[in-house]
Amino acid sequence: MSQPQRLQEIFRSVFNLSDSVDPTSIHQLGFPAWDSLAHVTLMAAIESEFGVAIDLADSIELTSYDAILAHLEDVMP
């Protein structure tokens, strides 16, 4: 499974998304389910799935699917 597909599956799991919702369009602002607890859960799931460590400063900036995918592409070989 590709990196984007794996990330989409994490979004689906953390936010309990139906198949009709496109995870790639989700942004923290305007998406009520993405609260502080969901953010911590999302970051932990990403760290676990991809074997990366996301520091707090980066975590604060990762507020959309696109931003997270770009970050993963930057930190992973």
HUMOZI-V839582 format. One record per backbone hydrogen bond with DSSP energy under -1.0 kcal/mol. CO is the residue of the C=O (numbers start at 0). NH is the residue of the N-H. E is the energy in kcal/mol with one decimal. If there is no record, write none. Layout:
co:CO nh:NH e:E
co:CO nh:NH e:E
This chain:
co:1 nh:5 e:-2.6
co:2 nh:6 e:-2.4
co:3 nh:7 e:-2.4
co:4 nh:8 e:-2.1
co:5 nh:9 e:-1.8
co:6 nh:10 e:-2.4
co:7 nh:11 e:-2.6
co:8 nh:12 e:-2.3
co:9 nh:13 e:-3.1
co:10 nh:14 e:-2.4
co:11 nh:16 e:-1.6
co:17 nh:20 e:-1.5
co:21 nh:24 e:-1.7
co:22 nh:25 e:-1.5
co:25 nh:64 e:-1.9
co:27 nh:30 e:-1.6
co:30 nh:33 e:-2.5
co:32 nh:34 e:-1.7
co:34 nh:38 e:-2.3
co:35 nh:39 e:-2.0
co:36 nh:40 e:-2.4
co:37 nh:41 e:-2.8
co:38 nh:42 e:-2.7
co:39 nh:43 e:-2.3
co:40 nh:44 e:-2.3
co:41 nh:45 e:-2.3
co:42 nh:46 e:-2.6
co:43 nh:47 e:-2.3
co:44 nh:48 e:-2.7
co:45 nh:49 e:-2.7
co:46 nh:50 e:-1.4
co:54 nh:58 e:-2.8
co:55 nh:59 e:-2.1
co:57 nh:61 e:-1.0
co:60 nh:62 e:-1.6
co:62 nh:27 e:-3.3
co:63 nh:67 e:-2.2
co:64 nh:68 e:-2.7
co:65 nh:69 e:-2.4
co:66 nh:70 e:-2.1
co:67 nh:71 e:-2.6
co:68 nh:72 e:-2.3
co:69 nh:73 e:-1.5
co:70 nh:74 e:-2.2
co:71 nh:75 e:-2.0
